[in-house]
């Protein structure tokens, strides 16, 4: 009986947690090592981390603002200068249609 994609993914993760190598998992579930690696990365959060690395600092900042991070948190997480964070926060406000004067005061306060 053939396993569904969902069942194979669950089996891949179970075997990975047991300490099996990707090569061993590939033989057991009959999947490519690339597919197995993708499943493991997605489960461990490495996929999200790699996407953040590929995104520009500006895109990362906008994403963090959208998730509710403050300018200070964004500056720390992305290791960028305060002037750049101010600019990006104002840009975020424009994109969201927010009151820029309020944003400028809160950023510079």
N, C-alpha and C positions, 0 to 999 in steps of 0.2 A: 504494500500500500504506500503510495507516494504522499509525502508530507506537503502541506500548504506552505506558502512563503512565510506566513506568520509562525507556523510550527517550526520551520527551519531556523528562523531567527531566534526563537526561544531556545532551541537546541544549541545553536552556536554560542549563545551567551552562557548557557549552562556549562558547556564544555570548556569555554574560556575561563570561567570561574574555577573550574576544576584544575586549571593549570595546563591544559592542552595547548600545543603550539598551533599556529594558523594552518600549517601543513597537515597536522594530524586532524584538525577539525575539517579541513577540506576533503580529506579522504572519507571521513565518516558521513558528512552531510551532502557530499557531491556538489559543492559550490566552489566558485573561484576564490582564490585567496584575496582578490580585490574586493569582492562582495563581502567576504567575512570581515576583512579589515574595516570596511565601511560600517558594518553593523556594530562592531566593537567600538569604533570611534564615536558613533552616534550615541551609544549607551554610556560611554565614559565621559562624554562632553567634549572630547577633543575636536569633533567636527565644528562645534560652535567656536571654539578657541581659534581654529584655523581660519574660519570665516572672518573673525575679528582682525586677525593678522593681515588678511588680504584687503580689508576695507581701509580706506584712507582715514587719517586721524579725524578729519572733519566729519565723515560719515559715522565713525565710531562715536564721536562726541554727540552728534544729533541723535543717534540711537540711545545713548545713555541719558540724554535730556528727556527723550520720549519715555524712557522707563522710570522717570522721576528723580534722577540723580541731580544734585545741586551742582553749580559751577565749580565749587571747591572739590567735590567728589570727582568730577570729570577731570579737572586739572591733575589731581593725584593719580587717578587710574590710568590716564593716558600720558602722564608726564609731559604736559605742555604748559607753556607760559601763560600767565594770567591774562595778558592782553589778547592772546589768541582765544582763550576761553571766553572772554568778554565778547569778542567779535562773533564767535560761533553761537553763543547764547542769544545775542541780538538777532542773528540770522535765524536761529530756531524760532524765536518769537515772531519774526516776520512770516516765516513759513506757516506758523500756527495761527496767525492773525491776532496775536496778543498785543497788548498795549506796550509798545517799545519803551516809552518813557518810564513806565513802572519797572520794566526789566532792567533798564539802564541804572535806575536808582538802586534796585536790589543788588545788582552785580557790583556796583561801585561802593555800596555802603559798607 
